[in-house]
Amino acid sequence: MAIDTTDPTTEATTEPNLPASELPAPVSPVRLSTRDRLVLFVLCAAQFMVALDFSVLNVALPRLGDDLGMSRTALQWAVTAFALPSGGFLLLFGRVGDLYGRRRMFLGGLGLFGAASLLATLAWNPEIFLAARALQGLGAAAIVPTGMSLLTTTFAEGPARDRALGVSGALLSLGFTTGMIAGGVLTDTLGWRSTMALLTLVTLLVLPLAPALLPESRTATHRRLDVPGAVTVTGGLLSLIYALSSAADRGFGHADVLACLVAGLALLAGFTMIESRTPAPLVSLPMLRRRTVAWGNLGGLVTFSMMSAVVFVLTLYLQEILGLSAFETGLVFGVQGVLSVVAGTLAPKVIGRLGAPRTLVVSLTGQGALVATLLLLDTGSWSAWLATAAVSLASVCHLGAIVSYGLTVTSGVPDTEQGLATGLVTSTQQVGITVGIPLLGSLAAASPDLLSGVHTVLGLDAAIVLAAAVLVGVGLRRGRTGA
């Protein structure tokens, strides 16, 4: 019996009304027009650029610190300054795009991101650089949800959207992987500033094409922006992301971390109360009660956070235990990136056969099982081959989870609320990428015996992913049975 994606708060639907992601694959493959391909290129290139920004600077941080005079503690802010606004403002900017124009918001985000990348390239002191990183994060917060909602409103629900999301998911994963490789090569040859210059060049490639290709899209009826809801949810997300990012260095017992955790939870609780009473909420609580939205986003949060932790821990393992160079380590993750692209082309076909929710469960199970095989890693040189094979195949499952959770969450959602739905999807992505390394990666880095720490993290990682697969599967199935 297929897992249902209908909202349990509404009446049961008959089989012909199921979302296209739950129906059998069409006999003939979907064909995209030339314009559709160009639109997909622009939207995916922008998503690729944001994903690239998450990782391209990582290996350049020591050089950056020496050049700008930043301490090791301050270097964390090179990452956190981007993560805070990019995760905190996603829901707000997604809803603003819904109300006032997604294309307009997308173009504004692109322009801000490009200008901020140029400023980061030219930064002459730590303050200017961190300000530029924060502006990049704001630009990303506008690009990601509006880009995703433009994609889901441009490509109709069914095979066309499945294919578009498959390409987008593959490039998202490839962007993160490419950033790790390109960051090392660029830093060694041209210096750390070239990593920020690369982002500027990608923006210059995309920005001139976007106005002519992208259609404007907004809700049919004008609604006022829920300002109290926007303030509380943005403040809550900012507080939680700051606390989780800071916990890696200070620990969860530090006063600042605890204060931000409490403040974040209190603000999000206040946000829930506001949304239940306002006539024009920023987030529709009935949508959050949809099982596909709740359980789909749980699957997305787990797959992103746990895979980012695996990549971080394996980077430490390959270089500090096996003695691989930065270039050799990049090649390991290069294989991962290539298979992710292949997986992006295959994911829509699998979804066509299994349905998006069932594909999500299967993908999470595969990711968890393959991460568990990494517990066999030791100090032998053969372990590099095991790490390459296991993380690459796990990334195939990870990509399947990315595409299927996005489809699970957005299927059946009307176009007027696509910005909200995709804002939830992308908030999950950003938060997942942000919290995975602080929560698990720091355990390995702080362990006196690095190999033991790596095994501990990988074991916890696999257990969390497998547990999530069970919870998501049961939660979605109950949505069909009404249990």
C-alpha positions in Angstrom: 0.0 0.0 0.0 1.4 3.4 -1.0 2.0 6.0 1.6 -0.5 8.8 1.3 0.5 12.5 1.0 -2.9 13.9 1.7 -3.6 16.3 4.6 -5.1 14.3 7.5 -7.1 17.4 8.5 -9.0 17.3 5.3 -11.4 14.7 3.8 -9.9 11.6 2.3 -9.2 11.8 -1.4 -9.7 9.2 -4.0 -6.9 7.6 -5.9 -7.2 9.8 -9.0 -6.6 12.9 -6.9 -3.3 11.9 -5.4 -0.3 14.1 -6.2 1.6 13.2 -9.3 4.6 12.2 -7.2 2.4 9.3 -6.0 1.3 8.1 -9.4 3.1 5.6 -11.6 5.8 6.9 -13.9 4.5 8.1 -17.3 5.3 5.9 -20.3 7.0 8.7 -22.2 9.8 10.8 -20.6 9.0 14.4 -19.9 10.4 16.9 -22.3 11.4 20.5 -21.4 11.3 23.4 -23.8 14.4 25.5 -24.5 13.0 28.3 -22.3 12.2 25.8 -19.5 15.8 24.6 -19.6 17.1 28.1 -19.5 14.8 28.9 -16.5 16.0 25.8 -14.8 19.6 26.7 -15.5 19.2 30.2 -13.9 17.4 28.9 -10.8 19.8 25.9 -10.3 22.9 28.1 -10.9 21.7 30.4 -8.1 21.1 27.5 -5.7 24.5 26.0 -6.7 26.2 29.3 -5.9 24.7 29.4 -2.4 25.7 25.8 -1.7 29.2 26.6 -3.0 29.4 29.4 -0.4 28.8 27.0 2.4 32.0 25.1 1.8 34.3 27.0 -0.5 35.8 29.1 2.4 36.3 26.2 4.8 39.8 25.1 3.8 40.8 28.8 3.3 40.1 29.8 6.9 43.7 29.5 8.2 45.1 31.6 5.4 42.2 34.1 5.8 43.0 34.4 9.5 46.6 35.1 9.0 45.9 37.7 6.3 43.2 39.6 8.2 44.6 39.0 11.7 41.7 36.9 13.0 42.2 34.5 15.9 41.0 30.9 15.7 38.0 31.8 17.8 37.1 34.7 15.5 37.4 32.5 12.4 34.2 30.6 13.5 32.4 33.9 12.7 33.4 33.6 9.1 31.0 30.7 8.9 28.5 31.8 11.5 28.1 35.4 10.1 26.7 33.8 6.9 24.7 31.1 8.6 22.8 33.3 11.0 21.0 35.6 8.4 20.7 32.9 5.8 18.8 30.6 8.1 17.1 33.2 10.2 15.4 35.2 7.5 14.4 32.4 5.1 10.7 32.2 6.2 10.3 36.0 6.2 11.8 36.5 2.8 9.9 33.6 1.4 6.6 35.1 2.5 7.6 38.6 1.3 8.2 37.0 -2.1 4.8 35.4 -2.0 3.1 38.8 -1.3 5.1 41.3 -3.3 6.8 39.2 -6.1 9.1 36.2 -6.0 11.0 37.3 -9.1 11.6 40.7 -7.6 12.8 39.2 -4.3 15.0 36.7 -6.2 16.7 39.4 -8.3 17.2 41.6 -5.2 18.8 38.7 -3.4 21.1 38.0 -6.3 22.2 41.6 -6.5 22.9 41.8 -2.8 24.8 38.4 -2.8 27.0 39.5 -5.7 27.8 42.9 -4.2 28.6 41.3 -0.8 30.8 38.7 -2.4 32.8 41.5 -4.1 33.1 43.3 -0.8 34.3 40.1 0.9 36.9 39.7 -1.9 38.3 43.2 -1.3 37.9 43.2 2.6 40.8 44.9 4.3 40.0 44.1 7.9 37.9 41.5 9.9 35.0 43.8 10.5 34.4 44.5 6.8 34.8 40.8 5.9 32.3 39.7 8.6 29.9 42.4 7.5 30.2 41.1 3.9 29.5 37.6 5.0 26.4 38.7 6.8 25.2 40.5 3.7 25.9 37.3 1.7 23.7 35.4 4.2 20.9 38.0 3.7 21.1 37.6 0.0 21.1 33.8 0.3 18.0 34.0 2.5 16.2 35.8 -0.4 17.5 33.6 -3.2 16.9 30.2 -1.8 13.1 30.3 -0.9 12.1 32.5 -3.8 14.2 30.4 -6.2 12.6 27.2 -5.0 9.1 28.7 -5.2 9.7 30.0 -8.7 10.8 26.5 -9.6 7.8 24.8 -8.2 5.4 27.4 -9.7 7.1 27.3 -13.1 7.1 23.5 -13.4 3.8 21.8 -12.9 3.4 19.2 -10.2 4.3 15.8 -11.7 7.1 14.6 -13.9 8.3 18.1 -14.9 8.6 19.2 -11.3 10.2 15.9 -10.3 12.8 16.3 -12.9 13.5 20.0 -12.1 13.8 19.2 -8.3 16.1 16.3 -9.2 18.5 18.6 -11.1 18.2 21.2 -8.4 19.0 18.7 -5.6 21.9 17.3 -7.5 23.5 20.7 -8.1 22.9 21.6 -4.4 24.9 18.6 -3.3 27.5 19.1 -6.1 27.9 22.8 -5.1 28.7 21.8 -1.5 31.2 19.2 -2.8 32.7 21.4 -5.5 33.3 24.1 -2.9 35.5 21.8 -0.8 37.6 20.9 -3.9 37.7 24.4 -5.5 38.4 26.0 -2.1 41.6 24.1 -1.7 42.8 24.6 -5.3 42.0 28.3 -5.4 43.6 29.0 -1.9 46.8 27.2 -2.8 47.1 28.9 -6.2 45.5 32.3 -6.0 44.9 32.9 -2.3 41.8 32.9 -0.1 40.3 36.0 -1.8 39.8 34.0 -5.0 37.2 31.9 -3.2 35.0 35.0 -2.8 35.8 36.2 -6.3 34.5 32.9 -7.7 31.1 33.6 -6.1 31.1 37.1 -7.6 31.7 35.7 -11.1 28.9 33.1 -10.8 26.5 36.0 -9.8 27.6 38.0 -12.9 26.8 35.0 -15.0 23.3 34.5 -13.6 22.1 38.0 -12.9 21.9 39.3 -16.5 19.9 36.3 -17.6 17.3 36.2 -14.8 15.2 39.3 -15.6 14.4 38.2 -19.1 13.7 34.5 -18.3 11.9 34.4 -15.0 8.2 35.1 -14.8 6.9 37.3 -12.0 4.9 35.2 -9.4 2.9 36.3 -6.3 -0.3 35.4 -4.5 -3.5 36.3 -6.4 -4.9 38.3 -3.5 -3.1 40.9 -1.5 -2.5 40.1 2.1 -0.8 42.1 4.8 2.5 40.9 6.1 2.4 39.4 9.6 4.9 41.7 11.2 4.7 40.2 14.8 5.0 36.7 13.4 8.0 37.8 11.3 9.8 39.4 14.2 9.3 36.4 16.6 10.1 33.6 14.1 13.2 35.4 12.7 14.4 36.2 16.2 13.8 32.7 17.3 15.6 31.1 14.4 18.5 33.6 14.8 18.8 32.7 18.5 18.7 29.0 18.0 21.2 29.0 15.1 23.6 31.2 17.1 23.3 29.0 20.1 23.9 25.8 18.2 26.8 27.3 16.2 28.5 28.7 19.4 28.0 25.4 21.3 30.8 23.8 19.2 33.4 26.0 20.9 31.8 27.0 24.2 29.7 24.0 25.1 25.9 23.9 25.8 26.6 24.9 29.4 28.0 28.4 28.6 25.7 31.2 29.7 25.4 32.8 26.3 24.5 29.5 24.7 21.9 28.7 27.3 20.4 32.2 27.1 20.1 32.0 23.3 18.6 28.6 23.5 15.9 29.7 26.0 15.3 32.9 24.1 15.0 31.1 20.8 12.5 28.5 22.2 10.5 31.3 23.9 10.3 33.3 20.7 9.2 30.3 18.6 6.5 29.5 21.3 5.3 33.1 21.1 5.3 32.8 17.3 3.0 29.8 17.5 0.6 31.7 19.7 0.6 34.7 17.3 0.0 32.6 14.3 -3.0 30.9 15.9 -4.7 34.3 16.4 -3.7 36.5 13.5 -6.1 36.6 10.5 -3.2 36.7 8.0 -0.5 34.5 9.5 3.1 34.3 8.2 2.9 30.5 8.6 -0.4 28.6 8.3 -0.6 26.3 11.3 -2.9 23.9 9.4 -0.1 23.5 6.9 2.4 22.7 9.7 -0.1 20.1 10.9 -0.1 18.4 7.6 1.7 15.1 8.1 3.6 15.4 4.8 4.9 18.8 5.9 5.9 17.8 9.5 7.4 14.4 8.7 8.9 15.5 5.4 10.7 18.3 7.0 11.9 16.0 9.8 13.4 13.8 7.1 15.0 16.7 5.4 16.5 18.1 8.7 18.1 14.7 9.5 19.5 14.0 6.1 21.2 17.4 5.8 22.5 17.7 9.3 23.8 14.1 9.5 25.4 14.2 6.1 27.2 17.5 6.8 28.6 15.9 10.0 29.8 12.9 8.1 31.7 15.0 5.5 33.3 17.1 8.3 34.4 14.0 10.3 35.7 12.2 7.3 37.8 15.3 6.3 39.5 15.1 9.7 39.9 11.3 9.4 41.4 11.3 5.9 43.9 14.0 6.6 44.9 13.5 10.2 44.7 9.7 10.5 45.4 8.4 7.0 47.7 11.3 6.1 46.0 12.2 2.8 46.7 15.7 1.3 44.0 18.3 0.9 44.0 17.6 -2.8 43.6 13.8 -2.3 40.8 14.4 0.2 39.1 16.6 -2.3 39.2 13.8 -4.8 37.4 11.5 -2.4 34.6 14.0 -2.2 34.8 14.6 -5.9 33.6 11.1 -6.5 30.8 11.8 -4.1 29.9 14.9 -6.1 29.8 13.0 -9.4 27.6 10.3 -8.1 25.3 12.9 -6.6 24.8 14.3 -10.1 23.9 10.8 -11.4 21.6 10.4 -8.5 19.8 13.6 -9.4 18.9 12.2 -12.8 17.7 8.9 -11.3 15.7 10.2 -8.3 12.7 11.3 -10.3 12.4 7.8 -11.9 12.6 6.2 -8.5 10.0 8.6 -7.1 7.7 7.9 -10.1 7.7 4.2 -9.1 7.7 4.4 -5.3 6.2 7.9 -4.6 8.0 10.7 -2.9 7.2 9.7 0.8 8.3 6.1 0.3 11.4 7.2 -1.5 12.3 9.4 1.4 12.0 6.5 3.8 14.1 4.2 1.6 16.7 6.9 1.1 17.1 7.6 4.8 17.4 3.9 5.5 20.1 3.6 2.8 22.0 6.6 4.1 22.0 5.4 7.6 23.1 1.8 6.7 26.0 3.1 4.5 27.2 5.5 7.2 27.2 2.5 9.6 29.7 0.7 7.4 32.1 3.5 8.1 32.5 2.1 11.6 34.9 -0.4 10.0 37.4 2.4 9.2 40.8 2.0 10.9 44.4 3.2 10.2 45.0 0.9 7.2 45.4 2.5 3.8 42.5 0.3 2.5 40.2 2.4 4.6 40.5 5.3 2.1 38.8 3.1 -0.5 36.0 2.1 2.0 35.5 5.8 2.9 35.3 6.8 -0.8 32.8 4.0 -1.7 30.6 4.3 1.4 30.3 8.1 1.5 29.7 8.3 -2.2 26.9 5.7 -2.1 25.5 7.3 1.0 25.4 10.6 -0.9 23.3 8.9 -3.6 20.7 8.0 -0.9 21.2 11.5 0.6 20.3 13.1 -2.8 17.3 10.8 -3.1 16.2 12.1 0.4 16.7 15.7 -0.7 14.5 15.5 -3.8 11.8 13.3 -2.2 11.5 15.4 1.0 11.1 18.5 -1.1 8.3 16.9 -3.2 6.7 15.4 -0.1 6.4 18.8 1.6 5.3 20.8 -1.5 3.0 18.3 -3.2 -0.6 19.3 -3.1 0.2 22.8 -1.8 -1.5 25.6 -3.8 0.7 28.0 -5.8 -0.4 30.8 -3.4 1.4 29.1 -0.6 4.4 27.7 -2.5 6.7 30.4 -1.1 5.7 29.4 2.4 6.1 25.6 1.7 9.5 26.0 0.0 10.5 28.5 2.7 10.0 25.7 5.2 11.9 23.3 3.0 14.9 25.6 2.6 14.8 26.6 6.3 15.2 22.9 7.1 18.1 22.7 4.7 19.9 25.7 6.1 19.3 24.8 9.7 20.4 21.2 9.0 23.7 22.3 7.4 24.3 24.7 10.2 23.7 22.4 13.2 25.1 19.1 12.0 28.8 19.9 12.5 28.4 21.7 15.9 26.3 18.9 17.3 28.3 15.9 16.1 31.5 17.1 14.5 32.8 18.8 17.6 32.7 15.4 19.4 35.3 14.0 17.1 37.5 17.1 17.2 37.5 17.2 21.0 38.2 13.5 21.5 41.7 12.7 22.8 41.7 9.7 20.4 40.6 11.0 17.1 39.8 7.6 15.6 37.6 6.7 18.6 35.9 10.1 18.3 35.3 9.4 14.6 33.7 6.1 15.4 31.5 7.6 18.1 30.2 10.3 15.7 29.6 7.9 12.8 27.8 5.5 15.1 25.5 8.3 16.5 25.0 9.6 13.0 23.9 6.3 11.6 21.6 5.6 14.5 19.9 9.0 14.2 19.3 8.6 10.5 17.9 5.1 10.8 15.7 6.2 13.7 14.4 9.1 11.6 13.6 6.7 8.7 11.4 4.6 11.1 9.7 7.7 12.5 9.0 9.3 9.1 7.8 6.0 7.7 5.4 5.4 10.6 4.2 9.1 10.6 3.4 9.2 6.9 1.7 5.8 7.0 -0.5 6.9 9.8 -1.6 9.8 7.7 -3.2 7.3 5.3 -4.7 4.9 7.9 -6.0 7.8 10.1 -4.3 6.3 13.1 
